[in-house]
């Protein structure tokens, strides 16, 4: 008898190629975890491998497996591990943005739903495999009665709510960490942060797309396999991007940053700068003296020329506490630490341009001499403060 499996067609081939590549990157990430012992690589590896595993159903389906092998038991082995996706996304971001993160035993409770569902599916297989006529049908008694019915609806609904919550928690972690960087470090590690942002946006897009697809299927028209194929393709493409960027982006820099500020101070600094009403004249005088001392130090010592300058270093130079200095910058100048320092760097750049230094150095060289550590950050800050790019500023002057 001629078997049509495997059928390499317009729908199966792209998925097969992308999923295969995704598995390779997932294994490479796992290897990197074993070499470096850094947990972010483990979480990302599991995310990539599970996402690829979920694409298997559609990949082999479009290759005509189900039409060729009517009594296949593959449905028993294609277990939905989506309940682990949300926690893995959250813990990946947490492990990158928390200094000295360690996965504690009590964190395993986040993966309890996925473990319970896996055991439930294992029980279904064990029960059905012992029933008479199991070899003559594709799905056994419990698979047909439970998994192909109410259980699937419940798991999908539970999974949507769960993933929504974990995505929200992960996005909150990212935004809070980004704000804290601006209040503690003079350079904000834009490349690493952009990777975390893109990672979260991709999984958010896939989640929203899946919801829209489900709503259309439930309320308007029952979508066919071909109509659902696009979600599978987008997921497979996402895996390739995440696998490559995740492998080559070193996030250990972010995880190793030391903020060393009390939690209440960090929470205060992440808020919008507000004017503090000082209690008495002595307090007002002391506050104004701190402001004057800070301005003098910036003008004379030029600490902004150090690209690694942070709040801790500057507070030690001024013999202030970090909370004290943070309050002076946030309240006294209505700026966060990052913006305060970068204004001095831009002023230094403009001074060098007036002196004609651009004839001896490139714009990027000037930026580096003035304390910036990346071209992207320099261009962004310059345009923010001057309304034009560095090149445009040169042309105007």
N, C-alpha and C positions, 0 to 999 in steps of 0.2 A: 504494500500500500504506500502511495506517495505521500510524504509528510510535508506540509507547507511551512513548518517551523524549522529554522528561523526565517522570518520574512524581513528582509532589510528594505524598508520603504521610507517615504518622506517623514513619517511620524516616529518610527522606531529607531532609525539610524542616528539622528541628532541626539536623542536621549541616551542611546547606547554609548556613543562616543563621549558625551559630557559626563555621564555617570561613571564611566570607567576611569576617566581622568580625575574626577572628583574623589574616587576611592583611593587613587594613587596619592593625591595630596593629603587626604585624611590619614593615610598610613605614614606619610612623611612627617606630618605634624605629630603623630604619635611617637615616631622615632626621635623627633626633636625634644619631646617631653622626656623621653627616657635618657637622652643625653644631658639635657640642661636641668632636669628636675624642676621645671617651672610649670605650675598648675594651669596657667592660661592656655598653654599648648595642648594639654589634656582635654580641657573643656571644648576647645575649638575643634580638636580632632574628633571627638565624639559627636559634636554638632554636624560636622561635614559628613561623617560616616552614616549617621542616622538619616540625614537628609537624602543622601544617595540611596540608602536602603529603602526609603519610602518611594523613591522614583522607580524601584524595581517592578512594582505591580504594573505600572503603565508601560514600562519598557518591554517587558515580556508579553504584555497583552497586545501591544501593537506589532509584536513579532509573531502573533498568531499562536501563542502557546495554548491559550484556553480553547481555541477552536480545534486545535490538533489533538490535544490530550484532554478529552472530555472528563475523564475520571481523575484528573490530577489532584494531588493533595497539597498543592503549593499554597492554597489559601491559609492553611494551618501554619505555614512558616512565615508568611508575610504579615507579621504582627505590627499593629500601629503603635509605634513608640513615641508618638507625638506628645504624650504627657511628660516626656523628659526634655522636650525642646525648650520650653519656657524657663525651667530652672537652670538649664545649661547656659542659655543666653545671659540670665541674671548673674550667675556665678562667674562667667567669663568676664563680664564688665567689672564685677566686684573684685575679682582677683587682680585685675589690671589697675584699678583705681584705689585699692587699699594697700597701704604700706605693709610689707611683711605678712601678706595674707596667708592663712593656713586653713585648709579644709578640715573643719571639725566634724567629729562623729555625729553630733546632733543635726548637722546640715543634711544628713541622709534622709531626714523626714520629708524634705522637699521632693525627693524622688520616690516616695512611698506609693503614690498613685500609679506611677509607671510600673513599679515592681509588682503591685497587686494585680494590675491588669495583665502583666506578663504571666503571672502564676495562674490567673483565671484562664487565659488562653491555653496554657499547658495542660490544665485540667480538662478542658474541652477536648483537646486532642487525645489525651489518655483515655477518656471515657468513650469517645466515638470510635477510636481504633479497636476497642474491644466489643463493638456491636456487630451483629451479623449483617453481612452485605456491605460492609464499609468499603471494600475494595471495588465495588461496582458503582459507586457514586462519587461525585466530586465533593460534596459536603455531607457530613454525617448528621446524626440526630440533633445534638446540641448546637452544632455550627449553624444549622438551618433554623432552629427554633430561637436561639438566643442571639448569636453574633450577627446573623443576617436580619435581625429584627430590632427590638427595643434597645438592646445593649449598645448597638452601634450608634443609635440616635443619642443615647445618654452620654456615651463616651465623647462624641463629637461636640455636644453642647458643653460638657464639663471642660473639655480641652480648650474650647474657644474662650471661656471665662478665665481659665487658668492662664493661658498664654497672654491674654490681654493684661492681666494683673502683673505678670512677670515682666512683660515689655514695659509697662508703666514704671515699675520699680527700677528697671535697668536704665531707662531714659532719665529718671530722676537722679540716679547715681552719677550718670555722665554729666548732666547739667550742673549739679552741685560741685562735682570735682573740677569742672572747667572754671566755675566761679572762684573756687578756692585757689586755683592756680593763679588767677589774675590778681588775687589779694596777697599772694605770698611770693610769687616768682616774677622776675622782670621779663623772662621769656617763657612762652606758654606751650612749648612743645607741640606746635601746630600740626606737624606731620602725623604724630602718634594719635593726637586727639581727632584729627580728620578720619583716621582709619576706624576708630571706635564709633564715631558718628555715622560713617557710611555703613559699618557693620549693623548698627541698630536700625538705620533707615531701611536697609535691604530687608531685614526680617520683618520690620513694620509694614513695608510695602507688600510682602508676600502674605502677611496676615490679613491685611485689608482686602487684597485681591481675593483671597480665599473666602472671606466673609461675603463679599459682593457676589462671587460665584455661587455660594450656597443660597443666598437670598433669591437670586434669579432662578435657580433650580427649584426652589420651594414655592415661589410665588408667581412666577411668570411661565417658564417652560422648563421641563426636565432636560437638563443639558446632557448631550451624548458624550461618549468617550472622546471623540474628536474635539468637541467644543471645550472639554476640560483639559485638553492637551496643552494649551498655552500656559496654564499654571505650572504644569510639570516642566515645561521648557524653561520658564522663568526661574524656577527653583534650581534646575540643573545649571543654568548660567550663573546664578548667584553662588552656587557651590564652588564653581571654578574661580570666581573673583575672590571669594572669602578664603579659599584654600591657598591661592597664590599670595594675596596680600597678607594674610595671617601668618604665612610661613616666613615671609621676608621682612615683616615689620617687627622691629624689636620693641616690645612693650615693657620690657624690664625697666626701662628708664622711668616710666610713669609709676610703676609699682614700687620703685626704690626711692621716690621723693619723700623727704622728711618735712612735714609741715610744722610739727612741734608747737602747735598752738592749742590751747584749751578748746574743747568743743564749742563752748559758748561764744568764744571769740571768733571761731570760724563761722558760726551761724550768724553772728553780727556782721561780719565782713561780707558775707554773700548777699546781704540785703542791699537795697539801693542806699547810697549815701544820704544821710539826713543830718540836719543841723541839731547839735546837742545844746540844750540850754544849760549853761554852767551855773553852779549853785551860788558862788560868791566871787568877790573880786580877786581873792587870792588864787582861786582855782582858774579864773580867767587869765590872770597874769602869768601863772605857770604854763597854761596851755599856749599862750601867745609866745612865751619864751621858747617852748619846745618847737613851735613852728619856725621861729626865727633861727634857732640852732640848726634845724633840719635844712632850711634854705641855704644857710651859710656853708654847711657841710657839703651840700650838693654843688655849690658854686666853686668852692675851694678845692675839695678833695676829688671831685668828679667820680664818685663811685659807680655812676651809671655806665662808665666805659667798660666795666667788668660784665661780660655777657651772662655770667652765672650768678649775678647779684640776686639775693633774695631778702625777704623781710628779716630773717634771723640775723644775717650778716650786717645789714644796715642798722638794726637796733643795737647790736653789739658795738658798732663803730660810734654810735651816738650815746652809748651807756644808758639806753632806755630799755624798758621791757618791750616785748613784741606787741603786746596788747596796747601799750601806751603809744607806740609808733603807729600802729594800725589805726588807732583812734585819731591821731593827729592828721594822717593822710586822708582818711575817709571823711572826717568831719571838718577838718580845717581847710581842705582843698577840694572837697566834694569829688574825689577820685578814688579808684582802687589803686593798689600798689603798682600793678602793671602799667596802667595809663600814666601814673605820676612819673615813673622812671623813664618811660618811653618818650615823654614830652621833652625831657632833657636830652635824650639821644637824638631826637629829630632836630632840636635846636643846635646840637653839635654838628650834625650833618649839614644843616643850612649854613652854619658858620664856615665849614670847610669848603662848601661850594662857593661862598662869597670870596674866599681866599684863592679860588681857582685850583683847588686840589684835584678837580676832576680831569685836569690835563695831565696829571701824573698817575692818578689812580682811577680805577673803574668805580661806578656808583656803588657796586656791591662791596668793593674794597673799602670805600669810605664808610659804608654802613657797618661793616665788621669792625673797623677802627673805632666807631662810635658806640659799640656795645651790642649791636644786633647779631643774632646767630643764624639767621636764615633770610634769604631773599624775599620769600613770601611774606614773612612777618614785617620786614622793612617796608615793602610796597604797601601793605595793608595799612600800617600805622601812619605812614607818610600821607597817603591819600585821605585817611580819616581826619588828620589834623590840618591838612592844607587844601583839601578839596580837589587835588590833582595828583598825578603820579610824579615820582622824582624826575622822570624825563620831561614831562610837561612843565614842571617847575623850572627846569633848566632853560627850556625854550622860551618861557615867559620872561626870564631874567637875562 
